[in-house]
Amino acid sequence: MESGGSEISSLRITTPPDVEALIRELSARIAHARTATATLQVWCEEHGLSQGPITAKRLHEDRTSTIGDEQLPELGALPDESICHRRVQLVRGGLPLVEADNWFMPSRLPPEMRGILETTDLPFGVVIAPLNPSRRTCSIRFRAPGDGRRGETSLAAHGDEPWSPETILEHRAVVISGRGIPLAVVREYFRAELVSFAH
């Protein structure tokens, strides 16, 4: 039987990205990162999410700024050491990426770094980069966008609290200097915009 010279072209079927897999990939990258900011910068560039550097937009204190009792031992604060709270939204261009609470020890940072944190929109991770920091993850929670179910991987006990509808991932971690000195405890709420390219 002759084909009549006609050719049937093959159609390439593309499968949309698995949002849950993307969230878990992002989580794994953050957990193994020196700083979340550097990892987010690479993630955004890879997936075409806005343009420019990531900056820290100060937020009003509409959520408690009290550090949890379970997090205090992670910092190893001495009785006379103060703990400062910085609540920011990390954005790239006009795109919100993360809301973060940061409890840090100003006495363990050089004076110039303390000044930068007080007067600029630079993220904490960018400011302390010269200290060769690393992260020790305390807990991770996941939720796929639009999914009411929530999975949790807990590496340290902590109180549960409601998420905003935009939150897909939460990390709690201790930031440590290259010399092994705890500098801060961070609680980060990663937003659905980080996987918006998958829709």
N, C-alpha and C positions, 0 to 999 in steps of 0.2 A: 504494500500500500504506500502510495507516494504521499509525501508530506506537502506537496504543492509549493515547496520552497519557503514556506512560512516558518518562522522561528518563534519559539515561545521563550520569552525572557523570564529569568528567575527573579522572584521578588524577595528582597531581604527583609525578614521580619525581625524587628528590633524589640527586645523586651525592656519595658520601663525599669529604671533602677529600683531595687528593693529598698524602700525607705528605712525599714528597721535595720537592714544590713549596713546602710550608710551611717545611721546613728551609732551603731556599735563600732564601726570603723573609726568614726570621729572620736568616740569615747576612748578607744584603745590608743589612738594617737596622743590624745590629751594625757592619758594616764602615764605614758612613757616619755612625755615631753619635759624639757627643762623649764619652759614656761608655756602657759596656754596661749599667750598672745602670739608668739612666734609660730605655733602650730596653726592657729586660726588664720594667720596671714597667708601661709602656704595653702591651706584648704580653700580660702577664698580665691586665690589666684588660680588654683587648679580648676575650680568650678565656675569661674567668671562671676563671682559675687561682688559687685560694686568695684570701686577703684580706690587707690591711695592707701596710706598707712592706717592702721587701726588706732583709734584714739579712745580716751576714757572720758565719758560725759558724766559729770557728777549728778547724783540723784538725791532727791529729798529723803529725809529719814522717815519714810512712811512704813518701814518695817523695823522690827526691833534690832538694835545695834549691840545687844548684849551677847557676849560670847558664851557659848554653852559650857557647862561644867565639864562635859566630857572632852572638850577641846583644849581646856587650859593646860592639862598635863603635856599635851603635844608641844606647846610652846616652851614649857619649862621656865615660866616667868618667875623671877625672884620677887619677894614682897615689895621691894621699892621700885620695880620696873613698871612703867606705864605701857598700856596697850591702846593703840589708836585704831579707830574704825574708819574705813573708807568704802563708801558704797558708790559704785559706778555702773554705767552701761557701756560696754565696749561696742563701738560702731565702726563701720568702714564706709566712708562717704556718708550717705544718709541711711545706711542699712544697719539696723540693730542686730547684734550677734549674741550678746551675753549680758545678763545682769549679775553682778558679783559683789559679795560682801567680803571685805578683806580686813582682818584684824592683824595688825603688824606691830613689831616692837621697834619703835623709833631709836631707842638707845643702841640697837644692834646694826644700825645703818650709818654710813658716813653722813656728816652734816649736809653735804651738797645733795645727797639723794633725798634726805628729808625735805629740803627746800623745794626740790623739783616736785615731789609728791604733793606738797601743800599749794604750789602755785601754778602747776601746768596741767594739761590734759593728757599727759603721757601715761600709759598703762603701767601698773606696778612691775610687771615682768620686764618691760622695756627699761625701766629705771634701774632695776637691780641686776640687769644682765651682766655688768662687769664683775659681780660677785660669783659668777659661775653657778647659778642656782639649779636646784633640781626639785622635783615634787615627790612627796610620799602620799599616795592616795589613801584616804580613810574610808570613803564610801562612794558608791555610784548608784544612781537610779535612772531607769529608762522609761520613756513613754513615746510611742509612735504618734505623730500628729493626727488628731481626730479620733484617737483610740482612747476609750475610757479606761482600759486596763493599764496597769502599771506594774512593771517588773522591777525587782530590787535585788541588787547584789550588795550586801552590807559587810564591810570589813571592820567597822567599828560601830558601836551602838550610838544611835542618835534619835532625837525626837522627830516624828514625821510631821510635815506641815504641808498645807495645800499649795499646789502649783497654779500658776496662771495658765490659761488655755494655750499660750504660745510656747510653753516650756516643753522640750522633748528629752532633756537630759540634765541631770544634776551631778556635780562632782563636789566632794569635800576633800581638801588636801592640805598638807603642811608643806610650806615652801622652806627649803633648807639651803643655806649657803654652801659654796664649794668646800668650806672648812668644816661642814657638818653642824653648823649652828642654825637652829630653827629661827626663821625670820617672821613668818606669818602663817595664819590659818586662813584659807579661802573657802568660800562656798559659792559655787558658780552655777547659774541657771542658763543653759544653752537654749537658744530659741529656734523655732521651726524654720526661720529664714535660712539657716545654715544648710538645710536640705531642700530648699524651695526649688532648686533646679531639677529635682526628681519628679515634679508634678507635670 
